[in-house]
Amino acid sequence: MPNPSPPRAAALALSVAVLSAVLTGCSDNSNSEDLPAQKLSWKDCPAPAESEGGGNAPSPLPGGTQWQCATMKAPLDWADPKGDTIGIALIRARTSGDQSKRIGSLIFNFGGPGGSGVTTLPAFGEDYAKLRTRYDLVSFDPRGVGRSAGVKCEDDSRLDVFFQQDATPDDAAEQKNLLSNTKTFNAACEKNSGRTLPHVGTTDAARDIDLMRQVLGDAKLHYFGISYGTELGGVYAHLFPKNVGRAVFDAVVDPTQNPEQSALGQARGFQLALDNFANDCTSKAEPCPIGDTPQDVKNRIAKLLKDLDSKPIPGVFPRQLTQTEATNGIAQALYSKDFWEYLTEGLDQAYSGDGKVLMLLSDSMNGRSQNGQYSNLYAANVSISCADDKPRYTIPDVQAVLPAFRGASPLFGDFLAWGMLSCTNWAVPGAADHPDVSATGAAPILVVGNTGDPATPYQGAKKMVDALGKGVGVEVTYKGQGHGAYDSGNKCVHNAVNGYLLDGTVPPAGTVCT
């Protein structure tokens, strides 16, 4: 997820537009309850709270099925399972099919890290109608996110300033300012959420999912993970290989990479998506309004960003569109081919001095609603990433790799390289260089990679298959554009995924969908 200091790739580009609900903090009561035996109190879902992005309560699905919400108790600290608890916010839609053919619950994680499943699942619920014929569709706010002990860092006004800062410093003074702003943000996270920060890592979330499986009454975990959700699913499979049921990983994180390698891979991925966007715009019968050739399109974008570095233009009143927010908005639009028309419109307007569309795209990436309120998407993203990732990079570290990043992407290279400073002075040490997802003995896991994915480059799918271990990962390739494959609507991908989740049919390894 490109941002002024981007720890990792986000899941679905517009998941930010649908985040929701009321912070559930830590309980000071010790846990005398047998947590796997707890009974959930399912009720109609409330409107999302500010921490989840605000908005309206989820509408019923076609046919009238209501979305139901509940809160599951989980240990704050899994090393002390009888200690204090937190609430994990859940949402579900009951199966539409014959109860006698119901398989169980299908648990979704849409990625981020930091995305609210409680608000994202209803936004895409109709896309999973076929899966609902045999599953209850379930998702959740992972710990640190939204209503699940959501991390709080800076307030809305401070975040407006933070996201407009110069995230690609050109000299020592600008570098010092970027590092200072990062340290200030991280100190605010510690001040406002210090008790929670040590317990929001992916391993903690994976243990929550296994508790969720038990509370929902399933002998096996049936799981659909997207983007970071594939990393979470891989960590789960490593911890609980015998509990894996039918699982699908889509938009696959490379589990072998450290944060620097991951950021460099994203630079290549977003550059590829930009190349594909420029080629698409200039290959149509009607003239491309933002350039005559693919190179012309990219040259004009580069000039726009260079000009914005010293002279921002009007964005969403009263804010100005800076170089940082323009870059962020462009990246947001590259998450899906469906957004390319908005990118074309936004660039065309920006060349005439109007930065509103690019700023709205950036706001969506950052979790900012039109009323000026932020979800806790970014705070959670940083907190989870820094709890997971051991490296702590310095200005000299970034300077040393800038040539490689610029070679990978003239447009996004600096942006992603400087984002490596995100965890500098973080209050909690990171767990490892990269996650362990080895899962010998697990049931087959379908691993779907998209050749045009900007945020989780295609090569990560093969790396995930290899890391899961022999006989576990089954790779499927989608030759498409955008982040992820299933939500592209591609029939071949749907047949492969639905065939496995609904009928247990494992597609041939190496299946290619076009």
N, C-alpha and C positions, 0 to 999 in steps of 0.2 A: 504494500500500500504506500505509494509514494506520498510523502508528507514532508514538512520542514525537517523532521528527523524520523525517517521511516524505519521502524524495526523490521517489519515483515510485510508480506503481501496480504492484501485483504481478500475476502472471499468473493462476494458478489458486489459488483460496482454500485448497485442501487440498494443494497441491503441497508445502507445508512439512512435511506429515505423512509424506512419502515421500522425504526427501532422504538421500544416503549417501556414504561411503568414504574413503580414506587420502590425506592431503595429498601432492600431487606438487609439490615446490618447484622453484626455479630450478637449473639445472645450471651449474656453473662451467666446463664444457668448451666450447671454441669449436666451432662447427658446421662440420665439413668435409663433411658429408653433403649430397647433393642431396635436400632435404626433400620435394619432390613425388614423388620416386621411392621414398620409404621404404616398407617393408613392415610392416604391422601384425601383431602377434602376438595373435590373438583367443583368449581363454580364457573358461571359465565365470566369471561375475561373482562377486566376493566380497561379503560383507555390507557394507552402507554403513558408512562411518566416521562419527565424531562430526561432522566438518565438513559432512557431507551429511545429517545427521539421525539416523544410527543405524538399527537395525532388522535385519531378516533379508535374506539374499540373495534376489534376485527369483525367484519361482516360475516354472516353465515355463508357457508359454502353452497353452491348450486344444489338444490334439493332440500335445503333448510338446515343441514347439520351445523350446530353451534360449536364454536371454539370454546374449550373449557380450560381453565387455568388452576394451578395448585402450587403449593410450596412444599418441597421436600427438605427435611432436616439432614444436614451432613456435618461431620466434624470440621471445625475451623482448621484444626491441625490433625492430619491423618496419622501422625506419630503419637497422638494422644486421642484415640477414638472415643474415649469416655469423657473428654473435656468439653469445652464450649462448642456450640454449634452455630452454623449459619444456615440461612434459607436458600435453597436453589429453586428458582422460579421455573415452572414447567408449563407447557401448553400442549393440548392434544385435540385431534379430531377423530372421533371414533370411526371404525371401519364402516364402509357403506355396503359391504357384501354380506353373504351368508355367514352367520356366526360360527357355524360348524366348519367352515373353511378358513377361519381366521388363523393366521400364523402367530401373531403376537403384536408387539409394538415395533415400529421402525423409527429409530431415533436419529434425528438429523443434527449435524453441526455444520453451519454455513461458513465458518471460517473467521478470518480477521488476522490474528486473534482479537477479540473484542466485540464481535458482532452479536447482537441479541437474537437468539433463535425464537424467543417469544413473539417478536414482531416480524421477523423475516419469514417464518413458516407460513403464516396466513397470507402474506403478500404473494407467495408462490404456490399456495396450496392447490390451486386448480391444475398446476403443472404435474402434480403427483396423484391425480384422480385415479389413474389405473392402479397405482400402488395401494391406494386406500381400499381397494376391493378386498384385500386380504390382511391389511395391517391397520392398526391405529397409528396415525401419523403423530409423532411426538417430537418436540424440540425443547430447548431450555436456554436460559441465560447462564453461561458458564461462570464459575466463581470469579469475582472481580468485575463482572459485567452487569449492567442494568440493575435488575432487582435482586441479583445474587451477590449481596455484599459488594455492590459496585464501587470501584475505586474512584475517589474524588481527588483531583489535583487542583488546577487553577479555575477561577470563575470565568463566566462568559466574556466579560470585558477584557480580561487578561488574555484569554484565548484568541480573541479577535486580533490583538496586537501580536501574539506569538505566531499566528499563522501568516501574518503579513511580513514577518522579518525576512532578511536576506539570507536564504538557506544555501546560497552558493557564493561564499565570501571570496573577494578578489584580492584582499591584502590582509596584513596582520591585524589591523584594527577591526575589520569585519569578522575575521576568524575569532578574535577574542570576544566580540559581541555575541556571535552565535553560540560559543561555548558557555558564556555567561548566562544566556537565556535558557540554554538546556539545563544547566545546573539549577537555575531558579525554578524551572518547571519541576525537575526531579525532587527538589527540596520541598515543594508544595505537596507532591504526592506523599512524601514521607510524613509531613506534618499532618495531613488530613486523613491518611489511610495507612499509617505505619503499622498498625496491628495486623492488617490484612495482607500487606505486600509479601511477607515470606510464604504465603500459602495460596498463591494464585497460579502456580506453575502448571504445565501440561500434565505432569504426573498426578497432581492433586485432582485435576479435572477428570482424568481417566478413572481414578478411583471413585469419583462421584458418579460416573457413568455406570460403573459396575454396581454401585449401590442402587442406582436408578433402575437398572435391569431387574434387580431382586424385588424392589418395591413395586414395580409394574407387573411382577409375577411371571417373568420370562426365564426359562432355563438357559437360553442362549441370547447373546446380544445381536440383534439385527440392526444394521447401522448404515447410514448414508452420510459420508463425510466429504465436504467440498473445500478445496484450498487448504488453509490451516487445519480444517477438519480432517484432512487425510493424515496430517502429522499426529493429531490427537488420536485418531483411529489406530495409527501404527503403534503409538505408545501403549494404547489399551491392549492391542493384540500381543505386544511384548509382555505386558504384565499378566494378562489373563488369556493365554492362547487357547485353553480348553473351553473358554466361555464364548468364543467367537462363533456366531451363527452365520447368517448371510450378510455380507458386508460389501459395500461399494465405495471406492475412493475416486473422486472426480476432481480434476484440476490439481494435479498431484505435486506436493512439496517434495523436493529432493532431500531425503533425510541424512545424506552424507555430507552436506555442506555446512561450514561454519557461517556466521553472519556476513563476513566479507565476501565469501564465495556466493552466497545467496543474493546479496545486493548486486554483485557483478553479473550474475545470471539474469536478474531482473533488468539491468541496463540493456543487455542484449535482447531480452524479450520485448521490452517496450520499444526499442529501436526497430525491431522486426515488425511490430504492430504498426508503428508510424510509417514505415516503408510500405506496408500493405495498404494502409489508409491513403497515402499519397498516390500509389499506383491505381487504386480504385477510383479516386476522384477524377484523375486525368484520363482514365480509359473509357469513360462513358461518352455517349453520343453528344450530350449537352456539354457546353464548356464548364470546366471546373472554375468556380469563382475565386479560388485561393491560389491559383498557380497554373501555368501552362504545361509543365512537365513535373514528374515526381520530384526531381531535384529542385525545381523552382518552388514547389510547395514547401519543401523542407528548408530551403534558403530563406524564404519569407518568414517562416515560423522562427527560425534562429534570429533573424533581424528584429522581429517583434520582441522576443525575449531580451535581447541585448538592449533595446531601447527602453523597455520597462524597468531594467535594472537601475537606470538613473532618472527615468521620468514615467511614473505610473499614470494610468488613465482612469477615468471614472468607471467604477464597477457597480455594485449594489449600494445605492446611496445610504449613508454618507461615505462608505469605504471606497478606497482606490484599489484598482487591480495592480498588484505588484508582479514582479518577475516570478516570485515564488508561487503565488496563487495561480498565475497563468499556467506555469509548468504543471502544477497539481491538477488543474482543470483539464488540461490536455491529456494527462495520464488517465484521469477518471474516464474520459470519453473513449479511451482505447481499450477499456475492459470488455466492451461488447460492440460488435459491428452495428447493432441497433442504434448505438449512440453516435455513429460517425456523422450522421446528418447534423446533429447538434454541434459537433466539433467544427464542421464546415461553417455552419451559421455563426458560431462563436468567434472563429478566426476572422471571417469576413467582416463582422461587426467591429472586432478589435482593431483591424486595419483602418477603420474609419473613426477610431477613438472611443468606441463603446465597449467596455469590458464586462458587461453584465452577464452574458451567457457563460463566459469562461469562469467568472466568479461563482455563479450558481453551481457549476459543475464542481469547482473546488470545494464549495460549502458542502455539497453532498458527500464528497470524499472525507471531509473532516467531521461529519456528523452535526452540521449546523443547520437548524431549521430556519425558515424564513422569519420567524419572530425573534431571531437572534440567540436562541437557546441551543446549547450543545448537548448532545448525548455524551455518555462517558466512553464512547468508542475509542477515541485516541488515548485517553488515560489508561483504559484497559489494555489496549494494544501494546503500549510501552511497558506497562507493569508485567504483563504475562511474558512478553519477549525478554525483558531484562531478568526475570526470574528464571527463565530457561537457558539463556545464552551466557556462557562463561566469559567470553572476551570482553574487555573494556578498552575501547580504542581511543587514541589520542590524536591531536592535530598532526604531529609528525607521521603517525600511522596513515592518516588520510592522504597527506601530501605524497607519501611514497607510492600509493596505489592510484592516484589521480590519472596518470598517463594510461593505465590499463582501462580504467572506467571510461575515459574520453574516447579511447579506441573502440570500446564496445558500443558507446552511444554518444555522439557529439551533443545531443540535446539533453539526455537524461543522466549522463555520466557523472557530472559534478554533483547534481542534485542527490543522487543515490549514494555517492561516495561520502559526502558530508553528513548524510543521515546516519552513518556508522557511529557518530558521536552520541547517539540517543541514550545509551546506558552509562555514559560518563558520570561518575559520582552517584550512581544508583545506590540506594540504601541497603539492598539485599544482594548477596553474591549470586551469580548465575550458576546453573546446575552443571552444564556440560557444553562442549564445543558444538555438539549436534545430538539429536535424540537417538536412542536405541530403539529400533522397531523390529528387531529379529523376533520371529514368532513361530519357531519350529513347532509343528503339531497343530497349528490353527487350521480351521476350515478354509477353503479357497476364498480369497479376497479379490474382487474385480477391481483392476487398477486402470482407469481411463485417462489417457493423455491426449491433449489437443495440440496439434502441430503449430497453431498460431497463437497460443496462449502467451500474453505478455507478462503476467504476474507470476505464474508458476510454469516456467518453460518446459516444453515437451520432454526434454531429456530426463526430467525428474521422475517420470513414470517408470522408465526402465530401472533407474536407481532404486526406486521404492520396491519394485518387484524383486530385485536382487537382494536388497537388505532384509525383506521379509523372510526370505529363505526358501529353499527348494520346496516346490509343491504347494506354496501358499499364494503368492501373487500371480494373477492371470492378467496379462496386459492386453488392452484394447486401444487402438489408435483411432482418433477422429481427425481427419484432415479438414480443419475448419479455422475459424477466426474467433477471438474473444476468450474470455476466462471461463473455462469449463466446457463440458460437452453435452450433458443431459438436457440442460435448459436451452440448447440450440434448437431443440425440436427434431433433430436428425433421427429418422426412422430406424436406421441401422443401430445407432447408439441405444435408442429406446428398447429395441428388441433384445439387445444383449443384456442391458441392465434389468429390464422387466422380466426377461426369461429367467434370470438367476434369482432375483428377489422373490418373484411370485411362484416359480415352479422348481427352483433349484437346479436349473439347467446351466451348466458352466460352458460359456462359449469357447471355441478353440483359442488357445493362446496365440497372440499375434493377429487377431481379427482386426481388419482395417475398415473403417467407415468413412465414406466420402460424401 
